[in-house]
Amino acid sequence: MNVARTRPGFIAALDQSGGSTPKALGLYGITEDAWSNDDEMFGVVHEMRSRIMTSPAFTGDRILGAILFENTMDREVEGQPTAAYLWNVKNVVPFLKVDKGLADVENGVQVMKPMPGLAELLEKARAAGIFGTKMRSVIKEANADGIKAVVDQQFEIGRQIVAAGLVPIIEPEVDIHCPDKAAAEDILHAAILEHLNALGDDEIVMLKLTLPEKDDLYADFVAHPNVARVVALSGGYSREEANDRLTRQKGMVASFSRALAEGLNAQQSDDEFNAMLDASIQTIFEASRT
């Protein structure tokens, strides 16, 4: 827990799932004719993630944690289960994405789909050496009822995850194209604070939030005794803009996915790939130090 709370660095989000994998591979320079079914697609994306995780640039010196998709947790990197490899070889804390995707838009938000096998998945995650989890909802409008539904669901499931011995990353993403993003963030802030203040002393969570319009909006979450870390998602911002916005949020660190992989390409030599990843990690690390 001390590592997650205090160590400098940021969280690498390597957890694109079925729906977002083709887009992530496309940005990496691999087109959909490279696979003919989901199993082959997940094999291809695991090669991309393995290349990132095994790079000399990818270590606990600058990377605090990594979020995995279940399929990635079930595979190996250099002969070790992925979570064990991350912790034992790279000194990077492993997290697992546990949500099953988003429900349809209602009241301007998308809550999470039901997670019927959650208890079994959490047990499997603990056995694999996973430290925490991540689950994402999306807020598209400044709708108080919708935002309340998102936050209520996140904390209800978050408490189940805490009870199972893991640390949940609660992620109520505000869409960066939300028409009144600042107002949505104010409503979200109030809803989260109410839930944080209702947690027991030993119920510790992390928060993953969109980079806000109002700088330091989440400073009280950073200081909250029930919050191990507040991390930021890049949400569609370019790496440059995401880093610039993050620099202005004291105590928040990055949890970037697409912004981390920006510029990486399957056709690059290992030297080119590692140099690009090293430069990307360094800019995100520096933006996370403020």
PyMOL commands that set and color helices and strands:
alter all, ss='L'
color gray80, all
select helices_A, chain A and resi 2-6+21-27+32-34+38-54+70-73+82-90+118-127+144-163+181-197+219-222+239-247+258-261+270-287
alter helices_A, ss='H'
color red, helices_A
select strands_A, chain A and resi 10-14+63-68+76-77+80-81+93-97+109-110+132-139+167-174+205-210+227-233+253-256
alter strands_A, ss='S'
color yellow, strands_A
deselect
rebuild
show_as cartoon
